């Protein structure tokens, strides 16, 4: 206690002058500032810095997730586009020719063109490679020949041929002949059947 009283007395004596008091106040102020920096500002700044690092990590993670989402959407779109292309290729070059489907389409085209089908005949085309010389045709490409006999007017038969040429499926018309019926046959029929059509075409498929 005596030591504390002595120190207090010395401090009072030291503070008797204005200069010493200013020194003491400056010292106390520096000590206060040091305490605030060490125990207040630095921890707060450290916590703020850590929070900033965490926020940046979250922002980076979100950005990566967005990029993955965009990449996935892009791949999904590309996959859908490729599926559409493959579906179109399968339609144009089926693995096997569906004769029932072809026959139904011919009937639909005939009805739309107002002609009358008389006969449709399918036959495997074994001359495909020779027909495409000197091209190096893929051996998987095969052909089915189709012969069509029909009757109609000259206008409706030409319309039917135009319909065939505008189909998405490849119908390669090899040749066709439109002839007017004989006078005797014309007397026995109606004007919408005055002409006969004899048409040969090739249908292609991609045999795997």
MODELLER restraints for C-alpha pairs under 7 A, 6 or more apart:
rsr = mdl.restraints
at = mdl.atoms
rsr.add(forms.Gaussian(group=physical.xy_distance, feature=features.Distance(at['CA:14:A'], at['CA:20:A']), mean=6.29, stdev=0.5))
rsr.add(forms.Gaussian(group=physical.xy_distance, feature=features.Distance(at['CA:15:A'], at['CA:21:A']), mean=4.97, stdev=0.5))
rsr.add(forms.Gaussian(group=physical.xy_distance, feature=features.Distance(at['CA:91:A'], at['CA:169:A']), mean=6.74, stdev=0.5))
rsr.add(forms.Gaussian(group=physical.xy_distance, feature=features.Distance(at['CA:92:A'], at['CA:168:A']), mean=6.95, stdev=0.5))
rsr.add(forms.Gaussian(group=physical.xy_distance, feature=features.Distance(at['CA:92:A'], at['CA:169:A']), mean=4.77, stdev=0.5))
rsr.add(forms.Gaussian(group=physical.xy_distance, feature=features.Distance(at['CA:92:A'], at['CA:170:A']), mean=6.20, stdev=0.5))
rsr.add(forms.Gaussian(group=physical.xy_distance, feature=features.Distance(at['CA:93:A'], at['CA:204:A']), mean=6.19, stdev=0.5))
rsr.add(forms.Gaussian(group=physical.xy_distance, feature=features.Distance(at['CA:93:A'], at['CA:205:A']), mean=4.43, stdev=0.5))
rsr.add(forms.Gaussian(group=physical.xy_distance, feature=features.Distance(at['CA:93:A'], at['CA:206:A']), mean=5.34, stdev=0.5))
rsr.add(forms.Gaussian(group=physical.xy_distance, feature=features.Distance(at['CA:94:A'], at['CA:205:A']), mean=4.98, stdev=0.5))
rsr.add(forms.Gaussian(group=physical.xy_distance, feature=features.Distance(at['CA:94:A'], at['CA:206:A']), mean=5.87, stdev=0.5))
rsr.add(forms.Gaussian(group=physical.xy_distance, feature=features.Distance(at['CA:95:A'], at['CA:205:A']), mean=5.71, stdev=0.5))
rsr.add(forms.Gaussian(group=physical.xy_distance, feature=features.Distance(at['CA:95:A'], at['CA:206:A']), mean=4.94, stdev=0.5))
rsr.add(forms.Gaussian(group=physical.xy_distance, feature=features.Distance(at['CA:95:A'], at['CA:207:A']), mean=4.96, stdev=0.5))
rsr.add(forms.Gaussian(group=physical.xy_distance, feature=features.Distance(at['CA:95:A'], at['CA:208:A']), mean=6.66, stdev=0.5))
rsr.add(forms.Gaussian(group=physical.xy_distance, feature=features.Distance(at['CA:96:A'], at['CA:205:A']), mean=6.08, stdev=0.5))
rsr.add(forms.Gaussian(group=physical.xy_distance, feature=features.Distance(at['CA:96:A'], at['CA:207:A']), mean=6.49, stdev=0.5))
rsr.add(forms.Gaussian(group=physical.xy_distance, feature=features.Distance(at['CA:97:A'], at['CA:205:A']), mean=6.29, stdev=0.5))
rsr.add(forms.Gaussian(group=physical.xy_distance, feature=features.Distance(at['CA:109:A'], at['CA:160:A']), mean=6.58, stdev=0.5))
rsr.add(forms.Gaussian(group=physical.xy_distance, feature=features.Distance(at['CA:109:A'], at['CA:163:A']), mean=6.84, stdev=0.5))
rsr.add(forms.Gaussian(group=physical.xy_distance, feature=features.Distance(at['CA:110:A'], at['CA:116:A']), mean=6.52, stdev=0.5))
rsr.add(forms.Gaussian(group=physical.xy_distance, feature=features.Distance(at['CA:110:A'], at['CA:117:A']), mean=6.91, stdev=0.5))
rsr.add(forms.Gaussian(group=physical.xy_distance, feature=features.Distance(at['CA:110:A'], at['CA:160:A']), mean=6.40, stdev=0.5))
rsr.add(forms.Gaussian(group=physical.xy_distance, feature=features.Distance(at['CA:113:A'], at['CA:156:A']), mean=5.53, stdev=0.5))
rsr.add(forms.Gaussian(group=physical.xy_distance, feature=features.Distance(at['CA:113:A'], at['CA:159:A']), mean=5.84, stdev=0.5))
rsr.add(forms.Gaussian(group=physical.xy_distance, feature=features.Distance(at['CA:113:A'], at['CA:160:A']), mean=5.30, stdev=0.5))
rsr.add(forms.Gaussian(group=physical.xy_distance, feature=features.Distance(at['CA:114:A'], at['CA:156:A']), mean=6.04, stdev=0.5))
rsr.add(forms.Gaussian(group=physical.xy_distance, feature=features.Distance(at['CA:115:A'], at['CA:150:A']), mean=6.86, stdev=0.5))
rsr.add(forms.Gaussian(group=physical.xy_distance, feature=features.Distance(at['CA:115:A'], at['CA:151:A']), mean=5.94, stdev=0.5))
rsr.add(forms.Gaussian(group=physical.xy_distance, feature=features.Distance(at['CA:115:A'], at['CA:152:A']), mean=4.77, stdev=0.5))
rsr.add(forms.Gaussian(group=physical.xy_distance, feature=features.Distance(at['CA:115:A'], at['CA:156:A']), mean=6.06, stdev=0.5))
rsr.add(forms.Gaussian(group=physical.xy_distance, feature=features.Distance(at['CA:115:A'], at['CA:157:A']), mean=6.42, stdev=0.5))
rsr.add(forms.Gaussian(group=physical.xy_distance, feature=features.Distance(at['CA:116:A'], at['CA:150:A']), mean=5.46, stdev=0.5))
rsr.add(forms.Gaussian(group=physical.xy_distance, feature=features.Distance(at['CA:116:A'], at['CA:151:A']), mean=5.25, stdev=0.5))
rsr.add(forms.Gaussian(group=physical.xy_distance, feature=features.Distance(at['CA:116:A'], at['CA:152:A']), mean=6.20, stdev=0.5))
rsr.add(forms.Gaussian(group=physical.xy_distance, feature=features.Distance(at['CA:117:A'], at['CA:149:A']), mean=6.22, stdev=0.5))
rsr.add(forms.Gaussian(group=physical.xy_distance, feature=features.Distance(at['CA:117:A'], at['CA:150:A']), mean=4.29, stdev=0.5))
rsr.add(forms.Gaussian(group=physical.xy_distance, feature=features.Distance(at['CA:117:A'], at['CA:151:A']), mean=6.55, stdev=0.5))
rsr.add(forms.Gaussian(group=physical.xy_distance, feature=features.Distance(at['CA:118:A'], at['CA:149:A']), mean=5.33, stdev=0.5))
rsr.add(forms.Gaussian(group=physical.xy_distance, feature=features.Distance(at['CA:118:A'], at['CA:150:A']), mean=5.00, stdev=0.5))
rsr.add(forms.Gaussian(group=physical.xy_distance, feature=features.Distance(at['CA:119:A'], at['CA:148:A']), mean=5.82, stdev=0.5))
rsr.add(forms.Gaussian(group=physical.xy_distance, feature=features.Distance(at['CA:119:A'], at['CA:149:A']), mean=5.02, stdev=0.5))
rsr.add(forms.Gaussian(group=physical.xy_distance, feature=features.Distance(at['CA:119:A'], at['CA:150:A']), mean=6.90, stdev=0.5))
rsr.add(forms.Gaussian(group=physical.xy_distance, feature=features.Distance(at['CA:120:A'], at['CA:146:A']), mean=6.99, stdev=0.5))
rsr.add(forms.Gaussian(group=physical.xy_distance, feature=features.Distance(at['CA:120:A'], at['CA:147:A']), mean=5.65, stdev=0.5))
rsr.add(forms.Gaussian(group=physical.xy_distance, feature=features.Distance(at['CA:120:A'], at['CA:148:A']), mean=4.68, stdev=0.5))
rsr.add(forms.Gaussian(group=physical.xy_distance, feature=features.Distance(at['CA:120:A'], at['CA:149:A']), mean=6.48, stdev=0.5))
rsr.add(forms.Gaussian(group=physical.xy_distance, feature=features.Distance(at['CA:121:A'], at['CA:146:A']), mean=5.70, stdev=0.5))
rsr.add(forms.Gaussian(group=physical.xy_distance, feature=features.Distance(at['CA:121:A'], at['CA:147:A']), mean=5.09, stdev=0.5))
rsr.add(forms.Gaussian(group=physical.xy_distance, feature=features.Distance(at['CA:121:A'], at['CA:148:A']), mean=6.64, stdev=0.5))
rsr.add(forms.Gaussian(group=physical.xy_distance, feature=features.Distance(at['CA:122:A'], at['CA:144:A']), mean=6.90, stdev=0.5))
rsr.add(forms.Gaussian(group=physical.xy_distance, feature=features.Distance(at['CA:122:A'], at['CA:145:A']), mean=5.84, stdev=0.5))
rsr.add(forms.Gaussian(group=physical.xy_distance, feature=features.Distance(at['CA:122:A'], at['CA:146:A']), mean=4.81, stdev=0.5))
rsr.add(forms.Gaussian(group=physical.xy_distance, feature=features.Distance(at['CA:122:A'], at['CA:147:A']), mean=6.63, stdev=0.5))
rsr.add(forms.Gaussian(group=physical.xy_distance, feature=features.Distance(at['CA:123:A'], at['CA:144:A']), mean=5.91, stdev=0.5))
rsr.add(forms.Gaussian(group=physical.xy_distance, feature=features.Distance(at['CA:123:A'], at['CA:145:A']), mean=5.06, stdev=0.5))
rsr.add(forms.Gaussian(group=physical.xy_distance, feature=features.Distance(at['CA:123:A'], at['CA:146:A']), mean=6.41, stdev=0.5))
rsr.add(forms.Gaussian(group=physical.xy_distance, feature=features.Distance(at['CA:124:A'], at['CA:143:A']), mean=6.58, stdev=0.5))
rsr.add(forms.Gaussian(group=physical.xy_distance, feature=features.Distance(at['CA:124:A'], at['CA:144:A']), mean=4.67, stdev=0.5))
rsr.add(forms.Gaussian(group=physical.xy_distance, feature=features.Distance(at['CA:124:A'], at['CA:145:A']), mean=5.81, stdev=0.5))
rsr.add(forms.Gaussian(group=physical.xy_distance, feature=features.Distance(at['CA:125:A'], at['CA:143:A']), mean=5.37, stdev=0.5))
rsr.add(forms.Gaussian(group=physical.xy_distance, feature=features.Distance(at['CA:125:A'], at['CA:144:A']), mean=5.20, stdev=0.5))
rsr.add(forms.Gaussian(group=physical.xy_distance, feature=features.Distance(at['CA:125:A'], at['CA:145:A']), mean=5.49, stdev=0.5))
rsr.add(forms.Gaussian(group=physical.xy_distance, feature=features.Distance(at['CA:128:A'], at['CA:143:A']), mean=6.59, stdev=0.5))
rsr.add(forms.Gaussian(group=physical.xy_distance, feature=features.Distance(at['CA:129:A'], at['CA:137:A']), mean=6.62, stdev=0.5))
rsr.add(forms.Gaussian(group=physical.xy_distance, feature=features.Distance(at['CA:140:A'], at['CA:206:A']), mean=5.39, stdev=0.5))
rsr.add(forms.Gaussian(group=physical.xy_distance, feature=features.Distance(at['CA:140:A'], at['CA:207:A']), mean=4.99, stdev=0.5))
rsr.add(forms.Gaussian(group=physical.xy_distance, feature=features.Distance(at['CA:140:A'], at['CA:208:A']), mean=6.13, stdev=0.5))
rsr.add(forms.Gaussian(group=physical.xy_distance, feature=features.Distance(at['CA:141:A'], at['CA:204:A']), mean=6.85, stdev=0.5))
rsr.add(forms.Gaussian(group=physical.xy_distance, feature=features.Distance(at['CA:141:A'], at['CA:205:A']), mean=5.88, stdev=0.5))
rsr.add(forms.Gaussian(group=physical.xy_distance, feature=features.Distance(at['CA:141:A'], at['CA:206:A']), mean=4.67, stdev=0.5))
rsr.add(forms.Gaussian(group=physical.xy_distance, feature=features.Distance(at['CA:141:A'], at['CA:207:A']), mean=6.29, stdev=0.5))
rsr.add(forms.Gaussian(group=physical.xy_distance, feature=features.Distance(at['CA:142:A'], at['CA:204:A']), mean=5.71, stdev=0.5))
rsr.add(forms.Gaussian(group=physical.xy_distance, feature=features.Distance(at['CA:142:A'], at['CA:205:A']), mean=5.37, stdev=0.5))
rsr.add(forms.Gaussian(group=physical.xy_distance, feature=features.Distance(at['CA:142:A'], at['CA:206:A']), mean=6.11, stdev=0.5))
rsr.add(forms.Gaussian(group=physical.xy_distance, feature=features.Distance(at['CA:142:A'], at['CA:207:A']), mean=6.63, stdev=0.5))
rsr.add(forms.Gaussian(group=physical.xy_distance, feature=features.Distance(at['CA:143:A'], at['CA:202:A']), mean=6.17, stdev=0.5))
rsr.add(forms.Gaussian(group=physical.xy_distance, feature=features.Distance(at['CA:143:A'], at['CA:203:A']), mean=5.51, stdev=0.5))
rsr.add(forms.Gaussian(group=physical.xy_distance, feature=features.Distance(at['CA:143:A'], at['CA:204:A']), mean=4.43, stdev=0.5))
rsr.add(forms.Gaussian(group=physical.xy_distance, feature=features.Distance(at['CA:143:A'], at['CA:205:A']), mean=6.19, stdev=0.5))
rsr.add(forms.Gaussian(group=physical.xy_distance, feature=features.Distance(at['CA:144:A'], at['CA:202:A']), mean=5.60, stdev=0.5))
rsr.add(forms.Gaussian(group=physical.xy_distance, feature=features.Distance(at['CA:144:A'], at['CA:203:A']), mean=5.06, stdev=0.5))
rsr.add(forms.Gaussian(group=physical.xy_distance, feature=features.Distance(at['CA:144:A'], at['CA:204:A']), mean=6.29, stdev=0.5))
rsr.add(forms.Gaussian(group=physical.xy_distance, feature=features.Distance(at['CA:145:A'], at['CA:201:A']), mean=5.84, stdev=0.5))
rsr.add(forms.Gaussian(group=physical.xy_distance, feature=features.Distance(at['CA:145:A'], at['CA:202:A']), mean=4.58, stdev=0.5))
rsr.add(forms.Gaussian(group=physical.xy_distance, feature=features.Distance(at['CA:145:A'], at['CA:203:A']), mean=6.29, stdev=0.5))
rsr.add(forms.Gaussian(group=physical.xy_distance, feature=features.Distance(at['CA:146:A'], at['CA:200:A']), mean=5.69, stdev=0.5))
rsr.add(forms.Gaussian(group=physical.xy_distance, feature=features.Distance(at['CA:146:A'], at['CA:201:A']), mean=5.31, stdev=0.5))
rsr.add(forms.Gaussian(group=physical.xy_distance, feature=features.Distance(at['CA:146:A'], at['CA:202:A']), mean=6.08, stdev=0.5))
rsr.add(forms.Gaussian(group=physical.xy_distance, feature=features.Distance(at['CA:147:A'], at['CA:199:A']), mean=5.76, stdev=0.5))
rsr.add(forms.Gaussian(group=physical.xy_distance, feature=features.Distance(at['CA:147:A'], at['CA:200:A']), mean=4.57, stdev=0.5))
rsr.add(forms.Gaussian(group=physical.xy_distance, feature=features.Distance(at['CA:147:A'], at['CA:201:A']), mean=6.65, stdev=0.5))
rsr.add(forms.Gaussian(group=physical.xy_distance, feature=features.Distance(at['CA:148:A'], at['CA:198:A']), mean=5.94, stdev=0.5))
rsr.add(forms.Gaussian(group=physical.xy_distance, feature=features.Distance(at['CA:148:A'], at['CA:199:A']), mean=5.15, stdev=0.5))
rsr.add(forms.Gaussian(group=physical.xy_distance, feature=features.Distance(at['CA:148:A'], at['CA:200:A']), mean=6.41, stdev=0.5))
rsr.add(forms.Gaussian(group=physical.xy_distance, feature=features.Distance(at['CA:149:A'], at['CA:197:A']), mean=5.61, stdev=0.5))
rsr.add(forms.Gaussian(group=physical.xy_distance, feature=features.Distance(at['CA:149:A'], at['CA:198:A']), mean=4.91, stdev=0.5))
rsr.add(forms.Gaussian(group=physical.xy_distance, feature=features.Distance(at['CA:149:A'], at['CA:199:A']), mean=6.60, stdev=0.5))
rsr.add(forms.Gaussian(group=physical.xy_distance, feature=features.Distance(at['CA:150:A'], at['CA:196:A']), mean=5.83, stdev=0.5))
rsr.add(forms.Gaussian(group=physical.xy_distance, feature=features.Distance(at['CA:150:A'], at['CA:197:A']), mean=5.04, stdev=0.5))
rsr.add(forms.Gaussian(group=physical.xy_distance, feature=features.Distance(at['CA:150:A'], at['CA:198:A']), mean=6.81, stdev=0.5))
rsr.add(forms.Gaussian(group=physical.xy_distance, feature=features.Distance(at['CA:151:A'], at['CA:193:A']), mean=5.36, stdev=0.5))
rsr.add(forms.Gaussian(group=physical.xy_distance, feature=features.Distance(at['CA:151:A'], at['CA:195:A']), mean=5.54, stdev=0.5))
rsr.add(forms.Gaussian(group=physical.xy_distance, feature=features.Distance(at['CA:151:A'], at['CA:196:A']), mean=4.36, stdev=0.5))
rsr.add(forms.Gaussian(group=physical.xy_distance, feature=features.Distance(at['CA:151:A'], at['CA:197:A']), mean=5.81, stdev=0.5))
rsr.add(forms.Gaussian(group=physical.xy_distance, feature=features.Distance(at['CA:152:A'], at['CA:192:A']), mean=5.07, stdev=0.5))
rsr.add(forms.Gaussian(group=physical.xy_distance, feature=features.Distance(at['CA:152:A'], at['CA:193:A']), mean=4.05, stdev=0.5))
rsr.add(forms.Gaussian(group=physical.xy_distance, feature=features.Distance(at['CA:152:A'], at['CA:194:A']), mean=6.14, stdev=0.5))
rsr.add(forms.Gaussian(group=physical.xy_distance, feature=features.Distance(at['CA:152:A'], at['CA:195:A']), mean=5.38, stdev=0.5))
rsr.add(forms.Gaussian(group=physical.xy_distance, feature=features.Distance(at['CA:152:A'], at['CA:196:A']), mean=6.55, stdev=0.5))
rsr.add(forms.Gaussian(group=physical.xy_distance, feature=features.Distance(at['CA:153:A'], at['CA:191:A']), mean=6.77, stdev=0.5))
rsr.add(forms.Gaussian(group=physical.xy_distance, feature=features.Distance(at['CA:153:A'], at['CA:192:A']), mean=4.81, stdev=0.5))
rsr.add(forms.Gaussian(group=physical.xy_distance, feature=features.Distance(at['CA:153:A'], at['CA:193:A']), mean=5.51, stdev=0.5))
rsr.add(forms.Gaussian(group=physical.xy_distance, feature=features.Distance(at['CA:153:A'], at['CA:194:A']), mean=5.69, stdev=0.5))
rsr.add(forms.Gaussian(group=physical.xy_distance, feature=features.Distance(at['CA:153:A'], at['CA:195:A']), mean=5.47, stdev=0.5))
rsr.add(forms.Gaussian(group=physical.xy_distance, feature=features.Distance(at['CA:154:A'], at['CA:195:A']), mean=6.14, stdev=0.5))
rsr.add(forms.Gaussian(group=physical.xy_distance, feature=features.Distance(at['CA:164:A'], at['CA:171:A']), mean=6.52, stdev=0.5))
rsr.add(forms.Gaussian(group=physical.xy_distance, feature=features.Distance(at['CA:165:A'], at['CA:171:A']), mean=6.72, stdev=0.5))
rsr.add(forms.Gaussian(group=physical.xy_distance, feature=features.Distance(at['CA:170:A'], at['CA:203:A']), mean=6.41, stdev=0.5))
rsr.add(forms.Gaussian(group=physical.xy_distance, feature=features.Distance(at['CA:170:A'], at['CA:204:A']), mean=6.93, stdev=0.5))
rsr.add(forms.Gaussian(group=physical.xy_distance, feature=features.Distance(at['CA:171:A'], at['CA:201:A']), mean=6.32, stdev=0.5))
rsr.add(forms.Gaussian(group=physical.xy_distance, feature=features.Distance(at['CA:171:A'], at['CA:202:A']), mean=5.90, stdev=0.5))
rsr.add(forms.Gaussian(group=physical.xy_distance, feature=features.Distance(at['CA:171:A'], at['CA:203:A']), mean=5.37, stdev=0.5))
rsr.add(forms.Gaussian(group=physical.xy_distance, feature=features.Distance(at['CA:172:A'], at['CA:201:A']), mean=5.26, stdev=0.5))
rsr.add(forms.Gaussian(group=physical.xy_distance, feature=features.Distance(at['CA:172:A'], at['CA:202:A']), mean=5.01, stdev=0.5))
rsr.add(forms.Gaussian(group=physical.xy_distance, feature=features.Distance(at['CA:172:A'], at['CA:203:A']), mean=6.57, stdev=0.5))
rsr.add(forms.Gaussian(group=physical.xy_distance, feature=features.Distance(at['CA:173:A'], at['CA:200:A']), mean=6.12, stdev=0.5))
rsr.add(forms.Gaussian(group=physical.xy_distance, feature=features.Distance(at['CA:173:A'], at['CA:201:A']), mean=4.10, stdev=0.5))
rsr.add(forms.Gaussian(group=physical.xy_distance, feature=features.Distance(at['CA:173:A'], at['CA:202:A']), mean=6.42, stdev=0.5))
rsr.add(forms.Gaussian(group=physical.xy_distance, feature=features.Distance(at['CA:174:A'], at['CA:200:A']), mean=5.60, stdev=0.5))
rsr.add(forms.Gaussian(group=physical.xy_distance, feature=features.Distance(at['CA:174:A'], at['CA:201:A']), mean=5.02, stdev=0.5))
rsr.add(forms.Gaussian(group=physical.xy_distance, feature=features.Distance(at['CA:174:A'], at['CA:202:A']), mean=6.97, stdev=0.5))
rsr.add(forms.Gaussian(group=physical.xy_distance, feature=features.Distance(at['CA:175:A'], at['CA:199:A']), mean=5.99, stdev=0.5))
rsr.add(forms.Gaussian(group=physical.xy_distance, feature=features.Distance(at['CA:175:A'], at['CA:200:A']), mean=5.58, stdev=0.5))
rsr.add(forms.Gaussian(group=physical.xy_distance, feature=features.Distance(at['CA:176:A'], at['CA:198:A']), mean=5.49, stdev=0.5))
rsr.add(forms.Gaussian(group=physical.xy_distance, feature=features.Distance(at['CA:176:A'], at['CA:199:A']), mean=4.13, stdev=0.5))
rsr.add(forms.Gaussian(group=physical.xy_distance, feature=features.Distance(at['CA:176:A'], at['CA:200:A']), mean=6.23, stdev=0.5))
rsr.add(forms.Gaussian(group=physical.xy_distance, feature=features.Distance(at['CA:177:A'], at['CA:197:A']), mean=5.75, stdev=0.5))
rsr.add(forms.Gaussian(group=physical.xy_distance, feature=features.Distance(at['CA:177:A'], at['CA:198:A']), mean=5.22, stdev=0.5))
rsr.add(forms.Gaussian(group=physical.xy_distance, feature=features.Distance(at['CA:177:A'], at['CA:199:A']), mean=6.46, stdev=0.5))
rsr.add(forms.Gaussian(group=physical.xy_distance, feature=features.Distance(at['CA:178:A'], at['CA:195:A']), mean=6.57, stdev=0.5))
rsr.add(forms.Gaussian(group=physical.xy_distance, feature=features.Distance(at['CA:178:A'], at['CA:196:A']), mean=5.60, stdev=0.5))
rsr.add(forms.Gaussian(group=physical.xy_distance, feature=features.Distance(at['CA:178:A'], at['CA:197:A']), mean=4.65, stdev=0.5))
rsr.add(forms.Gaussian(group=physical.xy_distance, feature=features.Distance(at['CA:178:A'], at['CA:198:A']), mean=6.59, stdev=0.5))
rsr.add(forms.Gaussian(group=physical.xy_distance, feature=features.Distance(at['CA:179:A'], at['CA:195:A']), mean=5.55, stdev=0.5))
rsr.add(forms.Gaussian(group=physical.xy_distance, feature=features.Distance(at['CA:179:A'], at['CA:196:A']), mean=5.32, stdev=0.5))
rsr.add(forms.Gaussian(group=physical.xy_distance, feature=features.Distance(at['CA:179:A'], at['CA:197:A']), mean=6.70, stdev=0.5))
rsr.add(forms.Gaussian(group=physical.xy_distance, feature=features.Distance(at['CA:180:A'], at['CA:194:A']), mean=6.01, stdev=0.5))
rsr.add(forms.Gaussian(group=physical.xy_distance, feature=features.Distance(at['CA:180:A'], at['CA:195:A']), mean=4.43, stdev=0.5))
rsr.add(forms.Gaussian(group=physical.xy_distance, feature=features.Distance(at['CA:180:A'], at['CA:196:A']), mean=6.31, stdev=0.5))
rsr.add(forms.Gaussian(group=physical.xy_distance, feature=features.Distance(at['CA:181:A'], at['CA:194:A']), mean=5.67, stdev=0.5))
rsr.add(forms.Gaussian(group=physical.xy_distance, feature=features.Distance(at['CA:181:A'], at['CA:195:A']), mean=5.56, stdev=0.5))
rsr.add(forms.Gaussian(group=physical.xy_distance, feature=features.Distance(at['CA:181:A'], at['CA:196:A']), mean=6.70, stdev=0.5))
rsr.add(forms.Gaussian(group=physical.xy_distance, feature=features.Distance(at['CA:186:A'], at['CA:194:A']), mean=5.91, stdev=0.5))
